[in-house]
Amino acid sequence: MSPERGDSDRKRPRLAPVAVLADCFEAGVEQATVFVSPITDRKLISGVIQRLTNESPLQKFPHLKRVRRTESGMEIILCTDKDDLAKLTSIEGIDVDRIREHKVALNAPLTRTQYQESSLLWPTHFHENKEIESSLDGTFFEVQELQRIHELMRATIIHSNDADKEDSNAVTIVNPATDTVLAMASSCRDEHPALHATLVALDLVARLQGGGAWQTGIPTRAVEEEAQVPFDEEVPYICTGYDVYMLREPCAMCAMALVHSRIRRAFYGVADPIHGSLGSRYKIHCLGGLNHSFKVWKSIMPRECRRALNRINLVSY
Ligand SMILES: [Zn+2]
């Protein structure tokens, strides 16, 4: 296992949502050992590189640059396996007496932070993923979109206040393409233990499309205007392209339901270290092997969400 650093420690814009990324983007740099040698004469370096490229290619380390400058000259990676050293010592330009082990980054850096750490060990290639970087530094959303995200979370909080339920975690599902709220729901666990707020909201969206599984008196609503719109045959599945807002990080059951419904993005206010499955206990949204993945953002108005959840002083999912 690689060491983990947790959330980025760089300075973030105030109120910026925190992206919940796969562990590989937040991990520290794992190290590997290679064998290096000083170059005895700079004029020989191109010949040394050519010989090593042919006889000892760095197939497992394509992210590493072969040569680096040092205070005393140039240094080159000979090989990664000690058994290969013997066949390389005859190459003109290698200082056989000063061959040594050296630590390098095991994997290609995925983020600028990893790149900087890797480069402290040995020069490394890096292809920046602007989406990942902006997710990490809190600049992913434009101001207008961030305002809308907060408006929708605020509406979800208000729904939880309005719901005439003791157990009132709340969830909103939105079609961002039309900026339409499709469903707002609160937990109905007093009617059935599986009726967590997220499942109820998903079922309401399914109802809009002529489906739905629960036939209970759920005191929640699907937005009537949207319900009057005929089901679009081009929509491939329940929540394709839709966003979900939740006061609290969902449990594993609800997180899997979001996978199955093909949700586009999930936003939540408060992490749940015990049951949370989109960042805390598990990261179900970025598990390999599932047929769908989606983006997750946390810490959306966390104080307001926590206040709403504490108000009922009950655990709800
Ligand atoms: Zn749940």
Residues whose N, C-alpha, C, O or C-beta is under 5 A from the ligand:
A	BS01	ZN	H196 P250 C251 M253 C254 Y317
